[in-house]
């Protein structure tokens, strides 16, 4: 197809004629929306940059006479760097006559490796460079993940309350019995009061005196 025919087709379709393979013989062109094509390519490039992890080198410094608290703090920082995927350069600085005892630095670096455990691997073993002893660590690819806290066992569900049998008027059997007892007590009290009133009334006294 000639260039003129290709341009005519692109004009009719209201699209662009884009050369996609200039090195081919003959060159390969494609009819497309060039603006949309550039937008899609930029989005793909952004997504690829977001997925890539930039690995940097972090440095943590120690001293031969470092205290326990400072040692633990530096190890925690190293654990964070390694979990994020960074490499860590461990630098142990000697001062004055400390450089005459490199075994002190080797002991500290071995303690660092033991403290980090399986999340780190040694890329460059400890070596003395002037007054500094350095070692490079990198994250282990199959580093164990943090164990998630197991949920506490749920309490057993409470048993549903048992319903007491109800009578026809909607009251329970126990309530009905209690109500009957109360009625009996009231009737006894009324009978006692009536009997006492009859015994103590004036008409009853006069009648007994006449007899």
C-alpha positions as CSV (number, residue, x, y, z in Angstrom):
1,X,0.0,0.0,0.0
2,X,1.3,3.4,-0.8
3,X,1.8,6.2,1.7
4,X,-1.0,8.2,0.1
5,X,-3.5,5.4,0.4
6,X,-2.5,4.8,4.1
7,X,-2.9,8.5,4.8
8,X,-6.3,8.6,3.1
9,X,-7.5,5.6,5.2
10,X,-6.3,7.3,8.4
11,X,-8.0,10.5,7.5
12,X,-11.3,8.7,6.8
13,X,-11.1,6.9,10.2
14,X,-10.1,10.2,11.9
15,X,-7.0,8.5,13.3
16,X,-3.2,8.8,13.0
17,X,-0.8,7.0,10.7
18,X,2.1,5.9,13.0
19,X,5.4,4.2,11.9
20,X,6.0,1.3,14.3
21,X,8.9,-0.5,12.5
22,X,11.2,1.8,10.6
23,X,13.9,-0.7,10.2
24,X,11.7,-3.2,8.3
25,X,11.7,-3.3,4.5
26,X,9.2,-1.9,3.6
27,X,8.6,0.1,6.9
28,X,5.6,-0.9,8.9
29,X,2.9,1.7,9.8
30,X,-0.2,1.4,11.9
31,X,-3.4,3.4,12.0
32,X,-4.2,4.4,15.6
33,X,-5.1,7.1,18.0
34,X,-1.6,8.4,18.8
35,X,-2.6,10.4,21.8
36,X,-4.3,7.4,23.4
37,X,-1.3,5.3,22.6
38,X,1.1,7.7,24.4
39,X,-1.2,7.9,27.4
40,X,-1.4,4.1,27.8
41,X,2.4,3.8,27.5
42,X,2.9,6.4,30.2
43,X,0.5,4.5,32.5
44,X,2.4,1.3,31.9
45,X,5.7,3.0,32.7
46,X,4.3,4.4,36.0
47,X,3.0,1.0,37.0
48,X,6.4,-0.7,36.3
49,X,8.2,2.0,38.4
50,X,5.8,1.4,41.3
51,X,6.4,-2.4,41.2
52,X,10.2,-2.0,41.2
53,X,11.9,-1.8,44.6
54,X,14.9,0.5,44.8
55,X,17.6,-1.3,46.8
56,X,19.9,1.0,48.7
57,X,22.8,0.5,51.0
58,X,22.2,1.5,54.7
59,X,25.1,1.9,57.1
60,X,25.0,1.1,60.8
61,X,28.0,2.0,63.0
62,X,29.3,0.2,66.1
63,X,32.1,0.7,68.6
64,X,34.1,-1.9,70.4
65,X,32.9,-0.6,73.8
66,X,29.2,-0.3,72.8
67,X,26.7,-0.7,75.5
68,X,23.9,-3.4,75.5
69,X,21.1,-0.8,74.9
70,X,22.8,0.8,72.0
71,X,23.7,-2.6,70.5
72,X,20.0,-3.7,70.7
73,X,18.9,-0.4,69.1
74,X,21.2,-0.7,66.2
75,X,20.2,-4.3,65.6
76,X,16.5,-3.3,65.5
77,X,17.3,-0.7,62.9
78,X,19.1,-3.3,60.9
79,X,16.1,-5.6,61.1
80,X,13.9,-2.9,59.7
81,X,16.2,-2.2,56.8
82,X,16.5,-5.8,55.9
83,X,12.8,-6.4,56.0
84,X,12.4,-3.4,53.7
85,X,14.7,-5.1,51.2
86,X,17.8,-2.9,51.7
87,X,21.4,-4.0,52.1
88,X,23.2,-3.1,55.3
89,X,26.8,-2.1,55.7
90,X,28.0,-2.8,59.3
91,X,31.0,-0.5,60.2
92,X,32.9,-1.0,63.5
93,X,35.1,2.0,64.3
94,X,38.3,1.6,66.3
95,X,39.8,4.5,68.2
96,X,43.4,4.8,69.5
97,X,44.8,1.6,70.7
98,X,41.6,-0.3,70.1
99,X,42.8,-1.1,66.6
100,X,45.4,-3.4,68.1
101,X,42.6,-5.7,69.2
102,X,40.6,-6.6,66.1
103,X,39.2,-9.7,67.9
104,X,36.9,-7.3,69.8
105,X,35.3,-6.1,66.6
106,X,35.0,-9.7,65.2
107,X,33.2,-10.7,68.4
108,X,30.7,-7.9,68.0
109,X,30.0,-8.6,64.4
110,X,29.4,-12.3,65.2
111,X,27.0,-11.2,67.8
112,X,25.2,-9.1,65.3
113,X,24.8,-12.0,62.9
114,X,23.5,-14.2,65.7
115,X,21.0,-11.5,66.8
116,X,19.6,-11.0,63.2
117,X,19.1,-14.7,62.7
118,X,17.7,-16.0,59.4
119,X,16.5,-12.7,58.0
120,X,20.1,-11.8,56.9
121,X,22.9,-13.3,54.9
122,X,26.5,-12.3,54.7
123,X,27.5,-10.8,51.3
124,X,30.9,-9.6,52.4
125,X,32.6,-11.0,55.4
126,X,34.3,-8.9,58.0
127,X,37.5,-7.3,57.0
128,X,39.7,-4.6,58.5
129,X,40.2,-1.4,56.4
130,X,42.4,1.1,58.3
131,X,40.7,1.8,61.6
132,X,37.3,0.4,60.4
133,X,36.1,-3.2,60.2
134,X,33.3,-3.6,57.7
135,X,30.8,-6.3,56.8
136,X,27.9,-6.2,54.3
137,X,24.6,-8.0,54.9
138,X,21.7,-8.5,52.5
139,X,18.1,-9.6,53.2
140,X,17.4,-13.3,52.9
141,X,14.9,-14.0,50.1
142,X,12.9,-16.5,52.1
143,X,12.9,-14.5,55.4
144,X,10.2,-15.8,57.8
145,X,7.2,-13.5,58.2
146,X,6.1,-12.3,61.6
147,X,3.8,-14.7,63.3
148,X,0.3,-13.3,63.6
149,X,-1.3,-13.3,67.0
150,X,-3.8,-16.1,67.3
151,X,-7.3,-15.0,68.3
152,X,-8.3,-15.9,71.9
153,X,-10.7,-18.8,72.2
154,X,-14.2,-17.5,72.3
155,X,-16.3,-18.2,75.4
156,X,-18.9,-20.9,75.1
157,X,-22.3,-19.7,74.1
158,X,-24.8,-19.4,77.0
159,X,-27.6,-21.9,77.1
160,X,-31.0,-20.5,76.2
161,X,-33.2,-19.9,79.2
162,X,-35.8,-22.6,79.7
163,X,-39.3,-21.4,79.6
164,X,-41.6,-22.4,82.3
165,X,-45.0,-23.9,81.4
166,X,-47.7,-21.3,81.3
167,X,-51.3,-21.6,82.2
168,X,-54.2,-20.5,80.1
169,X,-54.3,-17.0,81.6
170,X,-50.6,-16.4,80.7
171,X,-49.2,-16.9,84.3
172,X,-46.6,-19.5,85.1
173,X,-47.5,-22.4,87.3
174,X,-45.4,-21.2,90.2
175,X,-47.0,-17.8,90.1
176,X,-50.4,-19.4,90.1
177,X,-49.6,-21.5,93.1
178,X,-48.2,-18.5,95.0
179,X,-51.3,-16.5,94.1
180,X,-53.5,-19.3,95.5
181,X,-51.6,-19.3,98.8
182,X,-51.9,-15.5,99.1
183,X,-55.7,-15.8,98.6
184,X,-55.9,-18.5,101.3
185,X,-54.0,-16.4,103.7
186,X,-56.3,-13.4,103.0
187,X,-59.4,-15.5,103.5
188,X,-58.1,-16.8,106.8
189,X,-57.4,-13.3,108.0
190,X,-60.9,-12.1,107.0
191,X,-62.5,-15.1,108.8
192,X,-60.4,-14.4,112.0
193,X,-61.3,-10.7,111.9
194,X,-65.0,-11.5,111.5
195,X,-65.0,-14.0,114.3
196,X,-63.1,-11.6,116.6
197,X,-65.6,-8.7,115.8
198,X,-68.6,-10.9,116.6
199,X,-67.1,-11.9,120.0
200,X,-66.3,-8.4,121.0
201,X,-69.4,-6.5,119.6
202,X,-71.9,-5.0,122.2
203,X,-74.8,-7.0,120.9
204,X,-73.0,-10.2,121.5
205,X,-72.1,-9.2,125.1
206,X,-75.7,-8.2,125.9
207,X,-77.1,-11.4,124.6
208,X,-74.7,-13.4,126.7
209,X,-75.7,-11.3,129.8
210,X,-79.4,-11.9,129.3
211,X,-78.9,-15.6,129.1
